[in-house]
Amino acid sequence: MHPLHHPLFIQFIINFNSERDYFECHEVGEEYWKSLAPKDKTHPLTGWIQLAVGMYHWRRSNYPGALRSFIRAKAKLADAGIWVEGFDQPELIRMLSVSIEAVTERKPFFSYKIPIVSTELKETVRSYQATHPIAPQDPYYVMHKHRLRDRSSIISLREQKKRRNL
């Protein structure tokens, strides 16, 4: 299987292109990255994750965070080999350049889709969506998900680490 046809990356595409749920893109992208190249922050998959993080920050008007993420994403996705196969890479890089310019100028957020050119990848996405429908979410929740989600497990892990380090 091509690495971009992995179910977690297909979820990433759906969350980005259909749901505009950039936080969830980050979550599934990170899960996939940790299974492939944990701690390798130079892996091209991190470019995709940074693209989603940039969109999440931009939508929330965190322009400095969006700018850092877009710059890193552009650098990684410009030379990503198989990690951009099936996509219109020049268009993807152009869109990142437009995003960098827009956040630099503090322009309002606008969304776009990751440009898929592979018929096989488009069909894989369609098939996955048909068998894994996503319930519509409240736009406010999607926009502020990192603050509104249940963080009890994260807080618990942090407390455990503190106790071990004492």
C-alpha positions as CSV (number, residue, x, y, z in Angstrom):
1,M,0.0,0.0,0.0
2,H,1.2,3.5,-0.9
3,P,1.9,5.4,2.4
4,L,-0.6,8.1,1.5
5,H,-3.4,5.5,1.1
6,H,-3.0,4.5,4.8
7,P,-6.4,4.9,6.6
8,L,-4.9,7.5,9.0
9,F,-3.8,9.7,6.1
10,I,-7.1,9.2,4.3
11,Q,-8.8,10.5,7.5
12,F,-6.3,13.4,7.4
13,I,-7.4,14.3,3.8
14,I,-11.1,14.0,4.7
15,N,-10.7,16.1,7.9
16,F,-8.9,18.7,5.8
17,N,-10.9,18.8,2.6
18,S,-14.4,17.9,3.7
19,E,-14.7,18.7,7.4
20,R,-12.2,21.6,7.7
21,D,-11.3,20.0,11.1
22,Y,-7.6,20.9,11.2
23,F,-7.2,19.9,14.8
24,E,-8.3,16.4,14.0
25,C,-5.9,16.4,11.0
26,H,-3.2,17.1,13.5
27,E,-4.3,14.3,15.7
28,V,-4.6,11.6,13.0
29,G,-1.4,12.9,11.3
30,E,0.5,12.7,14.5
31,E,-0.7,9.2,15.2
32,Y,0.4,8.1,11.8
33,W,3.8,9.8,12.1
34,K,4.4,8.3,15.5
35,S,3.8,4.8,14.0
36,L,6.2,5.5,11.1
37,A,9.0,7.8,12.3
38,P,8.6,8.7,15.9
39,K,10.7,11.7,17.0
40,D,11.9,12.3,13.4
41,K,10.7,15.9,13.0
42,T,12.3,16.0,9.5
43,H,10.0,13.3,8.2
44,P,7.8,14.7,5.3
45,L,4.6,13.6,7.1
46,T,5.3,16.4,9.6
47,G,4.9,18.8,6.7
48,W,1.3,17.7,6.2
49,I,0.8,18.0,10.0
50,Q,2.2,21.5,10.0
51,L,0.0,22.5,7.1
52,A,-3.1,21.5,9.2
53,V,-1.7,23.3,12.3
54,G,-1.2,26.4,10.2
55,M,-4.8,26.3,9.1
56,Y,-6.0,25.8,12.7
57,H,-3.9,28.7,14.0
58,W,-4.9,31.0,11.1
59,R,-8.6,30.3,11.6
60,R,-8.2,31.3,15.2
61,S,-6.3,34.5,14.2
62,N,-3.0,33.2,15.7
63,Y,-1.0,34.7,12.9
64,P,2.5,34.1,14.3
65,G,1.7,30.4,15.0
66,A,0.2,30.0,11.5
67,L,3.2,31.7,9.8
68,R,5.7,29.4,11.6
69,S,3.7,26.3,10.7
70,F,3.2,27.3,7.0
71,I,6.9,28.1,6.5
72,R,7.9,24.7,8.0
73,A,5.2,22.9,6.0
74,K,6.3,24.5,2.7
75,A,9.9,23.6,3.3
76,K,9.1,20.0,4.0
77,L,6.5,19.5,1.3
78,A,8.6,21.1,-1.4
79,D,10.9,18.1,-1.5
80,A,8.8,15.3,0.0
81,G,9.2,12.6,-2.7
82,I,6.5,9.9,-2.4
83,W,4.8,11.9,0.4
84,V,3.3,14.2,-2.2
85,E,2.6,11.7,-5.0
86,G,-1.0,11.9,-6.1
87,F,-1.2,15.6,-5.3
88,D,-0.7,18.7,-7.4
89,Q,2.5,19.6,-5.7
90,P,3.2,22.9,-7.5
91,E,-0.4,24.0,-6.6
92,L,0.1,22.8,-3.0
93,I,3.3,24.9,-2.7
94,R,1.6,27.8,-4.3
95,M,-1.3,27.6,-1.8
96,L,1.2,27.5,1.0
97,S,2.9,30.6,-0.4
98,V,-0.5,32.4,-0.6
99,S,-1.2,31.3,3.0
100,I,2.2,32.7,4.2
101,E,1.5,36.0,2.4
102,A,-2.0,36.2,3.8
103,V,-1.0,35.6,7.4
104,T,1.9,37.9,7.1
105,E,-0.5,40.6,6.0
106,R,-3.0,39.5,8.8
107,K,-5.7,38.7,6.2
108,P,-8.9,36.9,7.3
109,F,-8.8,33.1,7.2
110,F,-10.0,31.3,4.1
111,S,-10.0,27.6,3.6
112,Y,-8.9,25.5,0.6
113,K,-8.6,21.9,-0.3
114,I,-5.5,19.8,-0.7
115,P,-5.3,19.3,-4.5
116,I,-5.6,15.6,-5.3
117,V,-4.8,14.6,-8.8
118,S,-4.6,10.8,-8.5
119,T,-7.8,9.1,-9.5
120,E,-6.9,6.2,-7.3
121,L,-6.4,8.4,-4.3
122,K,-9.7,10.3,-5.0
123,E,-11.5,6.9,-5.1
124,T,-9.8,5.7,-1.9
125,V,-11.0,8.9,-0.2
126,R,-14.6,8.6,-1.6
127,S,-14.7,4.9,-0.5
128,Y,-13.5,5.6,3.0
129,Q,-16.0,8.5,3.4
130,A,-18.8,6.2,2.3
131,T,-17.9,3.6,4.9
132,H,-16.9,6.0,7.7
133,P,-19.4,8.8,7.8
134,I,-18.5,11.7,10.0
135,A,-21.3,13.4,12.0
136,P,-21.5,17.2,11.5
137,Q,-19.8,19.1,14.3
138,D,-20.5,22.5,15.8
139,P,-18.3,25.0,13.9
140,Y,-17.4,26.8,17.2
141,Y,-16.2,23.5,18.7
142,V,-14.2,22.7,15.6
143,M,-12.6,26.1,15.7
144,H,-11.6,25.9,19.4
145,K,-11.3,22.1,19.8
146,H,-8.0,22.1,21.6
147,R,-9.5,24.2,24.4
148,L,-13.0,22.6,24.5
149,R,-12.1,18.9,24.3
150,D,-11.8,16.6,27.4
151,R,-8.3,17.0,28.6
152,S,-8.5,15.0,31.7
153,S,-6.2,12.2,30.4
154,I,-3.6,14.7,29.3
155,I,-3.7,16.4,32.7
156,S,-3.5,13.1,34.5
157,L,-0.4,12.1,32.5
158,R,1.3,15.4,33.2
159,E,0.6,15.0,37.0
160,Q,2.1,11.4,36.9
161,K,5.2,12.8,35.2
162,K,5.6,15.5,37.8
163,R,5.3,12.9,40.6
164,R,7.9,10.7,39.1
165,N,10.3,13.6,38.6
166,L,10.1,14.7,42.3
